Amino acid sequence: MLRSNTEEDIRIALFSMEIGIDHKMPTYGGGLGILAGDILRSCADMSVPIVAVTLAINKGGLFQRLDDEGNQIELPTDWRIDDFTTLMAPRVSVPIEGREVKIQAWEYIMTGIGGYQVPVYFLDTNLFENSTSDREITYYLYGGDARYRLLQEIVLGIGGVRMLDALGYTNIRKHHLNEGHSALVTLELIKKMKEDNPECKYEQILELVREKCIFTTHTPVQAGHDRFPAQLAKSILRGFGNSEIDGICHGNELNMTLLALDHSKYTNGVAKKHGEISRNMFPGYPIDSITNGVHHVFWTAEPFRKLYDEYIGGWRKDPFDLRYALSIPTEEIISAHAEAKRLLIDFVNAKHNAGMEYDTFTLGFARRVAMYKRADLIFSNPDRLVNITKNTGPIQIILAGKAHPKDTEGKELIKTIFRDMKRLKYDIKIVFIENYDMELAKLIIPGVDVWLNTPKRPFEASGTSGMKACLNGVPSLSILDGWWLEGCIECVTGWAIGSVAEDQSNDSTDAEDLYDKLERVILPMFYGDRDAWAQIMRYTIAFNSSFFNSHRMVQQYLLNAYFA
Ligand SMILES: *Cc1c(COP(=O)(O)O)cnc(C)c1O
């Protein structure tokens, strides 16, 4: 196989519980995994010497069906990892409850724009040598109880370091822990450093480990951080020794975020505001921020790819050039969008009998259905919404999103939305598309006129789907949280809901503000001033896509972390 780099040349290793590579490979759940995929796509394009490690997720993430009431029916996603990857020869093992659990790795090669290849390894315990329950450790994404989760994190962190060694990646300079799930990398590195440097004191060992680790935190709420009882960790990881485990615990707890923070020389949040929140949450730790970005070619729909190819020749290689979208004639932008919109409207009409129209203002909202994202905020005052439609201009709404199987509130929320849809059906066309995944994201996001985001502050660490919208000339209407605090120039790149001054969200004032913006600013412009509308689309591309892309993000990782 042609390889532009050898194992020894690879200097960076990215560890992530999920990686979104291809919609046919259901090894991701949402934003976190897709971000990891975009990081790697950019690294491949820019020839960054990186290797990635994740879990096989043999049974695939959840496939969502919805019945007429909006009940989420959860089906396994049928897939075979060997359709996409190659099995590698080396095997390693990790000590779990006194057993040696064997791990194999599947290799996927991601190829960049210039042919540079980035290897991704999927760790897999589904081996005959393992007991039935150990074979299931890599089956499900975020499934099972605390013990199951810890076993997965042992395979990812400890197994990951061992597998890279076995595969010949002996020159890793930085281990990038994407979220706390992989923090046990540090435990294995401590062990290795001690063996390699028997003369060093523990403090020196820690310093050596810190030199080798980078940590990105993604969660602005305490409850979102993985924590395990120290007792559980000791009993499962007894192969490492009690004092070793005590050394990485805080009190009675193994806290994966603190573990990663303690052992990383560089830590970052995923947007400026999220960095600030993280510093407040973990006082004493120096936490920087690198704002997320999305891969520009991957997330741009065909009509816009053609347009950029024609007007901004170098954009595929260098997305900073998207700044020059300012020179694209607005009629061309309007017609590229019309084409992307037609594809989406045809899809919802054919598949959902939605009866939607090409010329009607279309609002889009799709992401994980988690309570803080408030997918139902737009329906909180149905009478007002209907009034706006009747008096200002028609609206049609396209929604999608899966709830986590264990998130009963999230599942209830989908049912609530279905009830809202039924109540409103004579006045507003609304459709909820099943099984939101990367492929649907590529159809829905470019095809709507405005991308809506209504998270409760301050829970949106960054958010990335609004960045995908920018690449397709779709402005956002969003709560000022996460990336939108940086990306929103009012009435230039989109519109804000609420003001920066408020630190907490209030459902009813947010909803009223959302309706006000639609009624007074957005709909009158959409239906009455096409030139002004086209300008906004163009500014959205020029100002935001030239910055909120993953090439810029990776360059910041290179500058501040990978080769700092
Ligand atoms: C981009 C994306 C997400 C993340 O969207 P956010 O706006 O960050 O919540 C989730 N799921 C899919 C399928 C996506 O493409």
The ligand as an ORCA input file, in Angstrom:
! r2SCAN-3c Opt
* xyz 0 1
  C     -22.666     18.484     12.769
  C     -23.486     17.373     13.306
  C     -23.810     17.326     14.670
  C     -23.370     18.397     15.623
  O     -24.223     19.513     15.499
  P     -24.216     20.659     16.627
  O     -24.742     21.845     15.971
  O     -22.792     20.828     17.058
  O     -25.073     20.164     17.733
  C     -24.567     16.269     15.138
  N     -24.996     15.293     14.312
  C     -24.720     15.303     12.991
  C     -25.201     14.184     12.131
  C     -23.951     16.345     12.447
  O     -23.649     16.343     11.131
*
